[in-house]
Amino acid sequence: MAGAGHGEGEGADAPQVSASEDSPPLRAADGIVVINIKEIIHARLSFLFQNIGLVYEQPTIAATFTTVINGTTVTFRAIRAGVDDLADTPGNFLRQNFLTWQPSLKPVTYYSPEFLTYYAVEDCSAKLHAFFTNASGSVVSEKEIILSDFSKDKVYTIPLQYASVSEKLENSLPAYYDVWIEKASGERLTYVQRYYASDLKSEQEQWILFENSLGGILKSSSCCDIH
């Protein structure tokens, strides 16, 4: 950003911030003034964790900001996420991906915490397709449900712990289940995330949850006691 000005979050009562106070400008050799607004914006966005079985909104992970630079107003939307050397546009990346680095095929135990977070670039829905198998592993039945409808420019976290999914499926026990985001027309927007039922690695297994660099939740498991 060139010039000097201030930025503010969405809403009539949003506080105004002087960029020169929060992030001192750097003057390049050619006379252009550069202000790094990353820290200004990042500090005003936050991730909300709720240990519940229902899809919930992330009200503070993204916001619309307005900058005033020498009398010129520029409005933009930012999310608490980032990708180095992004090869696509931010809109396409958000539309096609969950905010996670986890593999698209993942084992899940009955009580292990599992979450997917998604930024809705347009109105859409989160779908789940469950597969039920017999003793030989052959699929004998399937069931598809809508987990939640999403509104444009909002961010949602989807709890996908096996126990939570089983409850949504009337307490039935799928061998594996797929999750994706699709438009009202049925067109799929994201890749398919698959979870399959697995046994505990240890009776002492514990889980640690982190916020990842995309603004979602990263889970780390440990088979040892944590002190």
C-alpha positions as a printed Julia matrix, in Angstrom:
227×3 Matrix{Float64}:
   0.0     0.0    0.0
   1.33    3.42  -0.91
   0.66    6.62   0.99
  -0.6     7.12   4.54
  -4.02    6.61   6.0
  -6.11    4.56   8.41
  -7.97    1.25   8.35
 -11.08    0.14  10.12
 -13.14   -3.05  10.51
 -16.7    -3.63   9.4
 -19.49   -1.8   11.23
 -20.48    1.73  12.13
 -18.78    1.58  15.51
 -15.57   -0.03  14.27
 -12.48    1.69  15.69
 -10.27    3.74  13.42
  -6.57    2.93  13.43
  -3.72    5.07  12.23
  -1.43    2.9   10.13
   1.5     5.2   10.9
   1.03    4.47  14.62
   0.53    0.68  14.38
   2.97    0.02  11.55
   5.52    2.76  10.84
   5.81    3.36   7.08
   8.96    2.4    5.22
  10.18    4.84   2.6
  11.66    3.12  -0.43
  14.53    4.55  -2.44
  12.2     5.68  -5.23
  10.14    7.79  -2.82
   7.19    5.4   -2.52
   5.93    4.94   1.04
   5.14    1.31   1.92
   2.99    0.39   4.93
   2.75   -3.24   6.06
  -0.89   -3.67   7.15
  -0.67   -7.42   7.77
  -0.13   -7.12  11.53
  -2.76   -4.39  11.84
  -5.41   -6.61  10.25
  -4.26   -9.9   11.77
  -4.5    -8.5   15.3
  -8.14   -7.57  14.72
  -9.25  -11.01  13.54
  -9.59  -14.11  15.71
 -10.62  -17.77  15.58
 -13.43  -19.04  17.82
 -13.29  -22.62  19.12
 -16.45  -24.28  20.42
 -16.45  -27.89  21.58
 -19.96  -28.64  20.32
 -21.51  -31.02  17.82
 -23.32  -28.35  15.76
 -22.02  -26.32  12.85
 -21.24  -22.82  14.09
 -20.26  -19.5   12.58
 -16.84  -17.87  12.94
 -17.9   -14.21  13.43
 -14.45  -12.7   13.89
 -12.16  -14.63  11.57
 -12.97  -12.42   8.56
 -14.04   -8.79   8.21
 -14.41   -5.97   5.74
 -11.88   -3.16   6.13
 -11.78    0.36   4.74
  -8.6     2.33   4.18
  -8.41    6.04   3.56
  -5.22    7.01   1.74
  -4.75   10.7    1.08
  -8.52   11.08   0.79
  -9.01    8.01  -1.41
 -11.18    5.26   0.11
 -10.48    1.59  -0.59
 -12.62   -1.21   0.85
 -11.49   -4.84   0.99
 -12.27   -8.06   2.86
  -9.64  -10.03   4.77
  -9.54  -13.41   6.49
  -7.16  -14.62   9.19
  -5.41  -17.02   6.82
  -2.53  -17.04   4.41
  -0.77  -19.09   1.76
   2.75  -18.38   0.53
   3.05  -17.88  -3.23
  -0.64  -18.55  -3.9
  -0.92  -19.66  -7.54
  -4.65  -18.88  -7.8
  -6.89  -15.99  -6.8
  -7.91  -15.87  -3.11
 -11.56  -16.25  -4.12
 -10.95  -19.44  -6.08
  -8.76  -20.89  -3.34
 -11.39  -20.24  -0.67
 -14.19  -21.54  -2.88
 -12.44  -24.83  -3.65
 -10.78  -25.62  -0.31
 -11.52  -26.15   3.33
  -9.26  -24.15   5.65
  -7.08  -27.11   6.51
  -3.82  -28.81   5.57
  -5.02  -32.27   6.6
  -5.01  -35.11   4.04
  -8.25  -35.64   2.15
  -8.4   -39.25   3.43
  -8.2   -39.45   7.18
  -8.84  -42.05   9.93
 -11.19  -41.04  12.73
 -12.01  -42.66  16.06
 -15.29  -42.4   17.94
 -14.15  -39.6   20.24
 -11.3   -37.93  18.33
 -12.03  -34.23  17.66
 -12.4   -33.47  13.96
 -13.29  -30.11  12.41
 -13.43  -28.48   9.01
 -13.67  -24.7    8.57
 -14.92  -23.11   5.35
 -15.24  -19.58   3.98
 -18.38  -19.29   1.88
 -17.55  -17.17  -1.16
 -21.17  -17.69  -2.24
 -24.34  -19.2   -0.78
 -23.83  -22.95  -0.5
 -24.37  -26.05   1.66
 -22.21  -28.57   3.49
 -23.14  -32.15   2.56
 -22.26  -35.48   4.16
 -22.54  -38.89   2.49
 -22.2   -41.93   4.74
 -21.37  -45.48   3.63
 -22.35  -48.6    5.57
 -20.58  -51.9    4.92
 -20.99  -55.55   5.84
 -18.39  -57.83   7.47
 -16.57  -58.28   4.17
 -16.28  -54.53   3.62
 -18.83  -54.29   0.81
 -21.11  -51.25   0.84
 -24.66  -52.34   1.68
 -26.32  -48.94   2.16
 -25.67  -45.21   1.93
 -27.18  -42.06   3.38
 -26.73  -38.41   2.44
 -27.63  -35.41   4.59
 -27.23  -31.64   4.56
 -25.08  -30.59   7.5
 -25.83  -26.89   7.16
 -26.61  -24.1    4.72
 -23.95  -21.39   4.44
 -24.4   -17.7    3.62
 -22.1   -15.7    1.36
 -19.03  -14.1    2.98
 -19.43  -15.96   6.26
 -17.09  -18.55   7.79
 -18.29  -21.76   9.43
 -16.71  -24.58  11.42
 -18.13  -28.09  10.93
 -17.64  -30.62  13.78
 -16.98  -34.04  12.23
 -16.11  -36.22  15.2
 -17.41  -39.75  14.55
 -19.75  -39.62  17.56
 -21.26  -36.36  16.31
 -21.74  -37.72  12.8
 -23.31  -40.92  14.14
 -25.84  -38.86  16.09
 -26.78  -36.95  12.93
 -27.3   -40.32  11.21
 -29.81  -41.45  13.86
 -27.05  -43.22  15.82
 -26.07  -45.49  12.95
 -22.37  -46.37  12.5
 -20.91  -45.72   9.04
 -17.69  -47.35   7.88
 -16.69  -44.06   6.28
 -18.21  -40.72   5.3
 -17.52  -37.99   2.76
 -17.91  -34.25   3.29
 -17.95  -31.49   0.68
 -19.45  -28.09  -0.14
 -21.87  -27.61  -3.01
 -24.03  -24.93  -4.62
 -27.84  -24.99  -4.55
 -27.7   -26.4   -8.1
 -25.81  -29.45  -6.82
 -22.49  -28.39  -8.34
 -19.67  -29.4   -6.01
 -17.32  -26.55  -5.04
 -14.67  -28.28  -2.91
 -12.76  -31.53  -3.02
 -14.27  -34.47  -1.12
 -12.92  -34.95   2.4
 -13.25  -38.59   3.51
 -13.1   -39.93   7.08
 -13.01  -43.63   7.83
 -13.61  -45.39  11.15
 -10.45  -46.48  12.94
  -9.43  -47.89  16.31
  -7.66  -45.92  19.02
  -3.88  -46.02  18.79
  -3.69  -46.29  22.56
  -5.94  -46.1   25.6
  -3.7   -43.21  26.67
  -4.21  -41.28  23.44
  -4.76  -37.56  23.88
  -5.34  -34.77  21.4
  -3.99  -31.25  21.11
  -5.77  -28.71  18.9
  -4.0   -25.82  17.18
  -5.1   -23.0   14.92
  -3.45  -23.63  11.56
  -2.1   -21.02   9.15
  -5.31  -21.16   7.09
  -7.48  -20.17  10.05
  -8.84  -23.68  10.69
  -8.09  -26.32  13.31
  -5.1   -28.66  13.28
  -5.23  -31.76  15.48
  -2.16  -33.47  16.91
  -2.45  -36.77  18.79
  -0.25  -38.14  21.55
  -0.12  -41.64  23.01
   1.56  -40.44  26.18
   0.42  -38.53  29.22
   0.91  -34.78  28.93
   2.05  -32.96  32.05
